[in-house]
Amino acid sequence: MVYQHENSSKSYDFRSRHHDGFIIGAHIHEFSEIFYVKEGVADVYINGTHIIVKENHILFIPPNYIHEYKTSTAQVFCAVFSNDYIPVFFNTIGNRQIICTPIDISNEKEVIEKLYNLDTSSPLLISGYLSIILNAILNNSKFSAGEFSDGILYQQIVSYISRHYTENISLKSIAKRFGYNEKYLSFALHKLTGINVRKLISLYRINKAKELLSIPQKDVSEIALNCGFSAINTFNRVFKQLTGVTPSEFRKGA
């Protein structure tokens, strides 16, 4: 499972691509995403649930949902965008959790096709077209306001880690924050992602470090501290464990 830091933090970022077949492993990011099937049928997995997306149907994938695509033949369109394009949508759903369900978008097909070719030079058009599409999704979606499922719990924890990764966080502190038994929390997350909480925190920190290592003027020791590591030796050891190279080697090859 990969945390995509390139899809986080930026303002008015928008990227769209066509794919003839689309296979990408489990990943997660802070941006929103729409996935549209133009022709064929696509297999999508969201928070461990298998979803079949048919022709002319669209999925909205909110921030911090684990998702992966396994389709070799369908023609699809995927757009990833920063959440500042759709503030009204998020204000409308409030604290509710949207249940990802394919929505027939035939009536908005023309809007989808116009959205295909836009880039960040057209922020007002992007915002307008996204609002039309998300209005259709909002009117045809169900929401969960009940207890956390494992997937929703994971989203909350990743969001928490993204805000506190520079601090001394641990399984114990996260369990206390969300009111869960430590053993249950560890079991639930391992079942969903295949990794434990400690590794999840380390993955987030190291992925953030990769981003900072691309800035030449940033000192490696400074990066380690900025990413929540109290000692440079620990940072170097964990970085190599998770990437196979040292921070200095990564910087040279970046």
ABEGO torsion letter per residue (X at the ends): XBBBAABBGBBGBBBBBBBBEBBBBBBBBABBBBBBBABEBBBBBBGGBBBBBBBGBBBBBBBGBBBBBBBAABBBBBBBBBAAABAAAAAAAEABBBBBBBBBAAAAAAAAAAAAABBAABAAAAAAAAAAAAAAAAAABBBBABBBBAAAAAAAAAAAAAAAAABBBBAAAAAAAAGBBAAAAAAAAAAAAGBBAAAAAAAAAAAAAAAAAABAABBAAAAAAAAGBABAAAAAAAAAAAAGBBAAAAAAAX
